[in-house]
């Protein structure tokens, strides 16, 4: 199975290992990855570069219209989603109308499936934008990526755009004052001749120290689950994840393992 991209703005619902019956929303181009990171493990493949003329984002009204149609269909079918999840082909908070789309989604959720939660999976790169930060504070599950707190690993593993600072991301994560969930993917392997391993003791010690400072609701930890664009990457064992889980729990922070 290779990497994949979504061809619809609203897709699913799918059975998610983290969010149950999840209706997805893709705010990025259909069949095209658009992101501020170029993670070597991303299930969507590599981020396209230097071709911004091809990027066409769905309009706010189009997202709302399609979400309304799908929610009506699900209600008629007797299928109640557990979650409405913003994920898709890259970084959802890039969309210039992200905050407004969140407001529209909350309104539609309340109308059709008030028990459903709204989740956003984000790489944390746009938290400096006030409208994005405020919108994320409105959703039920504000899930923020932090794979490492060591700069060299960050550059190799996540390959951020040049203007993105790990130091600033960490500072912004602290501003949520607990109204967030941290997601960390643990991985080993090689890339461009360099060894990558964010499970070493120095990595874990530094990461846990920052997690304590951030004080999230809880931490999601998981390995790669699908094919990756970079080769020579290893899926870490469940026992290794459980050891990390115990370390975080012992620090007084709730942890969930998804394997």
Sine and cosine of phi, psi and omega as CSV:
sin_phi,cos_phi,sin_psi,cos_psi,sin_omega,cos_omega
0.00,0.00,0.77,-0.63,-0.03,-1.00
-1.00,-0.09,-0.01,-1.00,0.10,-1.00
-0.92,0.40,0.34,-0.94,-0.09,-1.00
-0.57,-0.82,0.32,-0.95,0.06,-1.00
-0.78,-0.63,0.43,-0.90,0.01,-1.00
-1.00,0.03,0.61,-0.79,-0.03,-1.00
-0.96,-0.27,0.09,1.00,-0.03,-1.00
-0.75,-0.67,0.40,-0.91,0.09,-1.00
-0.96,0.26,-0.69,0.72,0.07,-1.00
-0.90,-0.43,0.82,-0.58,-0.07,-1.00
-0.70,-0.71,0.39,-0.92,-0.01,-1.00
1.00,-0.03,-0.35,-0.94,0.25,0.97
-0.97,0.25,0.43,-0.90,0.07,-1.00
-0.86,-0.51,0.32,-0.95,0.08,-1.00
-1.00,0.04,0.94,-0.35,-0.06,-1.00
-0.99,-0.13,0.66,-0.75,0.03,-1.00
-0.92,0.38,-0.32,0.95,-0.01,-1.00
-0.95,-0.30,-0.51,0.86,-0.18,-0.98
-0.84,-0.55,0.26,0.97,0.04,-1.00
0.93,0.37,-0.66,-0.75,0.04,-1.00
-0.97,0.23,0.96,-0.28,-0.19,-0.98
-0.88,-0.47,0.83,-0.56,0.11,-0.99
-1.00,-0.03,0.86,-0.51,-0.10,-0.99
-1.00,-0.06,0.51,-0.86,0.11,-0.99
-0.80,-0.60,0.81,-0.58,0.01,-1.00
-0.93,-0.37,0.95,-0.32,-0.01,-1.00
-1.00,-0.01,0.08,1.00,-0.02,-1.00
-0.98,-0.20,0.12,-0.99,-0.01,-1.00
-0.85,0.53,0.56,-0.83,0.03,-1.00
-0.96,0.30,0.80,-0.60,0.03,-1.00
0.94,0.33,0.40,0.92,-0.12,-0.99
-0.48,-0.88,0.82,-0.57,-0.02,-1.00
-1.00,0.07,0.72,-0.69,-0.03,-1.00
-0.65,-0.76,0.92,-0.40,-0.17,-0.99
-0.43,-0.90,0.36,-0.93,0.08,-1.00
-1.00,0.02,-0.16,0.99,0.09,-1.00
-0.90,-0.43,0.28,-0.96,0.10,-1.00
-0.71,-0.70,0.85,0.53,-0.12,-0.99
-0.85,0.53,0.69,-0.72,-0.08,-1.00
-0.95,0.32,-0.23,0.97,-0.02,-1.00
-0.95,-0.30,0.03,1.00,-0.18,-0.98
-0.88,0.47,0.78,-0.63,-0.01,-1.00
-0.91,0.41,-0.30,0.95,0.04,-1.00
-1.00,0.07,-0.07,1.00,-0.01,-1.00
1.00,-0.03,-0.34,-0.94,-0.06,-1.00
-0.99,0.16,0.50,-0.87,0.09,-1.00
-0.98,0.22,0.75,-0.66,0.04,-1.00
-0.96,0.30,0.59,-0.81,-0.03,-1.00
-0.79,-0.61,0.42,-0.91,0.13,-0.99
0.84,0.54,0.53,0.85,0.05,-1.00
-0.59,-0.81,0.73,0.68,-0.06,-1.00
-0.88,0.47,-0.35,0.94,-0.02,-1.00
-0.91,0.41,-0.31,0.95,0.00,-1.00
-1.00,0.04,-0.19,0.98,-0.11,-0.99
-0.99,0.16,0.87,-0.49,0.04,-1.00
-0.76,-0.65,0.94,-0.35,-0.05,-1.00
-1.00,-0.01,0.57,-0.82,0.02,-1.00
-0.91,0.41,0.63,-0.78,0.01,-1.00
-0.95,0.31,0.45,-0.89,0.00,-1.00
-0.81,0.58,-0.71,0.70,-0.03,-1.00
-0.89,0.45,-0.58,0.82,0.00,-1.00
-0.93,0.36,-0.66,0.76,0.04,-1.00
-0.88,0.47,-0.75,0.67,-0.02,-1.00
-0.88,0.48,-0.69,0.72,-0.01,-1.00
-0.88,0.48,-0.73,0.68,-0.05,-1.00
-0.94,0.33,-0.56,0.83,0.06,-1.00
-0.92,0.40,-0.67,0.74,0.01,-1.00
-0.87,0.49,-0.71,0.71,0.02,-1.00
-0.87,0.50,-0.71,0.71,-0.05,-1.00
-0.93,0.36,-0.62,0.78,0.03,-1.00
-0.91,0.42,-0.61,0.79,0.06,-1.00
-0.90,0.44,-0.65,0.76,0.03,-1.00
-0.89,0.46,-0.70,0.71,-0.02,-1.00
-0.90,0.43,-0.63,0.78,0.02,-1.00
-0.90,0.44,-0.66,0.75,0.03,-1.00
-0.91,0.41,-0.54,0.84,-0.01,-1.00
-0.99,0.11,-0.13,0.99,-0.03,-1.00
0.96,0.29,0.43,0.90,0.01,-1.00
-0.96,-0.28,0.89,-0.45,-0.01,-1.00
-0.97,-0.25,0.91,-0.42,0.03,-1.00
-0.94,0.34,0.59,-0.81,0.11,-0.99
-0.98,0.22,-0.51,0.86,-0.11,-0.99
-0.58,-0.81,0.53,-0.85,0.27,-0.96
-0.93,-0.37,0.91,-0.41,-0.22,-0.97
-0.89,-0.46,0.83,-0.56,0.10,-0.99
-1.00,0.06,0.92,-0.38,0.03,-1.00
-0.61,-0.79,-0.94,-0.35,0.14,-0.99
1.00,0.05,-0.44,-0.90,-0.20,-0.98
-1.00,-0.01,0.81,0.59,0.02,-1.00
0.72,-0.70,-0.60,-0.80,-0.10,-0.99
-0.99,-0.15,0.94,-0.33,-0.10,-1.00
-0.90,0.43,-0.49,0.87,-0.06,-1.00
-0.97,0.25,-0.05,1.00,0.12,-0.99
-0.91,0.41,-0.52,0.85,-0.10,-0.99
-0.84,0.54,0.79,-0.61,-0.05,-1.00
-0.89,0.46,-0.38,0.93,0.03,-1.00
-0.96,-0.27,0.41,0.91,-0.05,-1.00
-0.81,0.58,-0.73,0.68,-0.04,-1.00
-0.88,0.48,-0.69,0.73,0.01,-1.00
-0.92,0.40,-0.61,0.79,0.02,-1.00
-0.91,0.41,-0.60,0.80,0.08,-1.00
-0.89,0.46,-0.70,0.72,0.03,-1.00
-0.87,0.50,-0.68,0.73,0.02,-1.00
-0.88,0.47,-0.66,0.75,-0.05,-1.00
-0.92,0.39,-0.65,0.76,0.05,-1.00
-0.87,0.49,-0.69,0.73,0.00,-1.00
-0.89,0.46,-0.71,0.71,-0.01,-1.00
-0.93,0.36,-0.64,0.77,0.07,-1.00
-0.85,0.53,-0.73,0.68,0.00,-1.00
-0.88,0.47,-0.54,0.84,-0.02,-1.00
-0.97,0.25,-0.67,0.74,-0.14,-0.99
-0.98,-0.21,-0.72,0.69,-0.05,-1.00
-0.66,-0.75,0.96,0.27,-0.09,-1.00
-0.88,0.48,-0.31,0.95,0.02,-1.00
-1.00,0.08,-0.22,0.97,0.01,-1.00
-0.95,0.32,0.56,-0.83,0.07,-1.00
-0.99,-0.11,0.39,-0.92,0.07,-1.00
-0.93,-0.38,0.79,-0.62,-0.04,-1.00
-0.82,-0.58,0.57,-0.82,0.10,-1.00
-0.80,-0.59,0.81,-0.59,0.10,-0.99
-0.98,-0.19,0.92,-0.40,-0.08,-1.00
-0.74,-0.67,0.47,-0.88,0.02,-1.00
-1.00,0.06,0.10,1.00,0.10,-1.00
0.97,0.25,0.12,0.99,-0.11,-0.99
-0.98,0.18,-0.27,0.96,-0.07,-1.00
-0.94,-0.34,0.28,0.96,-0.08,-1.00
-0.92,0.38,-0.33,0.94,0.04,-1.00
-0.94,0.35,-0.33,0.94,0.02,-1.00
-0.98,0.19,0.88,-0.47,-0.10,-0.99
-0.86,0.51,-0.65,0.76,-0.03,-1.00
-0.91,0.41,-0.60,0.80,0.05,-1.00
-0.92,0.39,-0.73,0.68,0.00,-1.00
-0.86,0.52,-0.73,0.68,-0.02,-1.00
-0.91,0.42,-0.62,0.78,0.01,-1.00
-0.91,0.41,-0.67,0.75,0.01,-1.00
-0.89,0.45,-0.50,0.87,0.04,-1.00
-0.94,0.34,-0.23,0.97,-0.03,-1.00
-1.00,-0.01,-0.33,0.94,-0.12,-0.99
-1.00,0.05,0.29,-0.96,-0.04,-1.00
-0.95,0.31,-0.67,0.75,-0.04,-1.00
-0.81,-0.58,0.99,-0.15,0.01,-1.00
-1.00,-0.08,1.00,-0.08,-0.20,-0.98
-0.97,-0.23,0.91,-0.41,-0.19,-0.98
-0.89,-0.45,0.79,-0.61,-0.04,-1.00
-0.96,0.28,0.69,-0.72,0.20,-0.98
-0.47,-0.88,1.00,0.02,-0.07,-1.00
-0.98,0.17,-0.39,0.92,-0.04,-1.00
-0.29,-0.96,0.37,-0.93,0.10,-0.99
-0.89,-0.45,0.17,0.99,0.02,-1.00
-0.97,-0.22,0.82,-0.57,-0.18,-0.98
-0.84,0.54,-0.73,0.69,-0.03,-1.00
-0.87,0.49,-0.66,0.75,0.02,-1.00
-0.92,0.38,-0.66,0.75,0.04,-1.00
-0.84,0.55,-0.72,0.69,-0.02,-1.00
-0.91,0.42,-0.63,0.77,-0.02,-1.00
-0.97,0.23,-0.67,0.74,-0.13,-0.99
-0.99,0.16,-0.72,0.69,-0.08,-1.00
-0.99,-0.17,-0.34,0.94,0.02,-1.00
0.68,0.74,0.91,0.41,-0.06,-1.00
-0.95,0.30,0.32,-0.95,0.14,-0.99
-0.87,0.49,0.43,-0.90,-0.13,-0.99
-0.85,0.53,-0.48,0.88,-0.09,-1.00
-1.00,0.01,0.11,0.99,-0.07,-1.00
-0.99,-0.13,0.78,-0.62,-0.05,-1.00
-0.93,-0.36,0.82,-0.57,0.07,-1.00
-0.88,0.48,-0.64,0.77,0.03,-1.00
-0.86,0.51,-0.69,0.73,0.01,-1.00
-0.93,0.37,-0.61,0.79,0.04,-1.00
-0.86,0.51,-0.73,0.68,-0.01,-1.00
-0.88,0.47,-0.66,0.75,0.03,-1.00
-0.88,0.47,-0.65,0.76,0.01,-1.00
-0.93,0.37,-0.59,0.81,0.03,-1.00
-0.87,0.49,-0.57,0.82,-0.01,-1.00
-0.94,0.35,-0.40,0.92,-0.07,-1.00
-0.95,0.31,-0.25,0.97,-0.01,-1.00
-0.97,0.26,-0.23,0.97,0.02,-1.00
0.73,0.68,0.75,0.67,0.13,-0.99
1.00,-0.08,-0.19,0.98,-0.03,-1.00
-1.00,0.03,0.84,0.55,-0.02,-1.00
-0.28,-0.96,0.27,-0.96,0.04,-1.00
-0.84,-0.54,0.72,-0.70,0.05,-1.00
-0.99,-0.11,0.72,-0.69,0.10,-1.00
-0.90,-0.43,0.75,-0.66,0.00,-1.00
-0.74,-0.67,0.81,-0.59,0.10,-1.00
-0.99,-0.12,0.83,-0.56,0.02,-1.00
-0.98,-0.18,0.67,-0.74,-0.19,-0.98
-0.40,-0.92,0.44,-0.90,0.13,-0.99
-0.75,-0.66,0.32,-0.95,0.08,-1.00
0.48,-0.88,-0.28,-0.96,0.01,-1.00
-0.75,-0.66,0.56,-0.83,0.05,-1.00
-0.48,-0.88,0.81,-0.59,-0.02,-1.00
0.79,0.62,0.63,0.77,0.06,-1.00
0.99,0.15,0.04,1.00,-0.01,-1.00
-0.95,-0.33,0.62,-0.78,0.08,-1.00
-0.99,0.14,0.74,-0.67,0.03,-1.00
-0.87,-0.50,0.78,-0.63,0.02,-1.00
-0.35,-0.94,0.97,-0.24,0.02,-1.00
-1.00,-0.07,0.34,0.94,0.06,-1.00
-0.95,-0.31,0.06,1.00,0.02,-1.00
-0.93,0.37,0.34,-0.94,-0.03,-1.00
-0.88,0.47,-0.68,0.73,0.06,-1.00
-0.86,0.51,-0.65,0.76,0.05,-1.00
-0.89,0.46,-0.75,0.66,-0.06,-1.00
-0.91,0.41,-0.65,0.76,0.00,-1.00
-0.89,0.46,-0.70,0.71,-0.01,-1.00
-0.92,0.39,-0.67,0.74,0.01,-1.00
-0.89,0.46,-0.72,0.69,-0.04,-1.00
-0.90,0.43,-0.60,0.80,0.03,-1.00
-0.87,0.50,-0.68,0.73,0.02,-1.00
-0.94,0.35,-0.65,0.76,0.04,-1.00
-0.84,0.54,-0.66,0.75,0.04,-1.00
-0.88,0.48,-0.62,0.79,0.01,-1.00
-0.95,0.32,-0.57,0.82,-0.04,-1.00
-0.95,0.31,-0.61,0.79,0.02,-1.00
0.84,0.53,0.86,0.50,0.02,-1.00
-0.97,0.24,0.19,-0.98,0.12,-0.99
-0.85,0.53,-0.75,0.67,0.09,-1.00
-0.27,-0.96,0.08,-1.00,-0.03,-1.00
-0.87,-0.49,0.74,-0.67,0.13,-0.99
-0.99,-0.13,0.80,-0.60,0.07,-1.00
-0.82,-0.57,0.61,-0.79,-0.10,-1.00
-0.30,-0.95,0.29,-0.96,0.08,-1.00
-0.98,-0.20,0.00,-1.00,0.13,-0.99
-0.90,0.43,0.58,-0.81,-0.04,-1.00
-0.86,-0.51,-0.29,0.96,-0.03,-1.00
-0.74,-0.67,-0.01,-1.00,0.05,-1.00
-0.88,0.47,0.44,-0.90,-0.05,-1.00
-0.86,-0.52,0.47,-0.88,0.02,-1.00
-0.92,0.39,-0.58,0.81,0.07,-1.00
-1.00,0.05,0.63,-0.78,0.03,-1.00
-1.00,-0.03,0.07,-1.00,0.04,-1.00
0.90,0.45,0.53,0.85,0.10,-0.99
-0.96,-0.29,0.57,-0.82,-0.11,-0.99
-0.91,-0.41,0.67,-0.74,0.15,-0.99
-0.99,0.14,0.87,-0.49,-0.03,-1.00
-0.96,0.30,0.38,-0.93,-0.10,-1.00
-0.97,0.25,0.36,-0.93,0.06,-1.00
-0.89,0.45,-0.58,0.82,0.01,-1.00
-0.91,0.42,-0.58,0.82,0.05,-1.00
-0.91,0.40,-0.66,0.75,0.04,-1.00
-0.89,0.45,-0.63,0.78,0.00,-1.00
-0.91,0.41,-0.55,0.83,0.07,-1.00
-0.92,0.40,-0.65,0.76,0.05,-1.00
-0.91,0.41,-0.66,0.75,0.04,-1.00
-0.83,0.56,-0.73,0.69,-0.02,-1.00
-0.89,0.46,-0.63,0.78,0.01,-1.00
-0.89,0.46,-0.69,0.72,-0.03,-1.00
-0.94,0.33,-0.68,0.73,0.04,-1.00
-0.87,0.50,-0.63,0.78,0.01,-1.00
-0.91,0.41,-0.37,0.93,0.05,-1.00
-1.00,0.08,0.04,1.00,0.05,-1.00
1.00,0.06,0.30,0.95,-0.02,-1.00
-0.89,-0.45,0.80,-0.59,-0.02,-1.00
-0.91,0.42,0.66,-0.75,-0.06,-1.00
-0.71,-0.70,0.63,-0.77,0.08,-1.00
-0.84,-0.55,0.76,-0.65,0.02,-1.00
-0.99,-0.17,0.75,-0.66,0.07,-1.00
-0.85,-0.53,0.90,-0.44,-0.09,-1.00
-0.83,-0.56,0.00,0.00,0.00,0.00
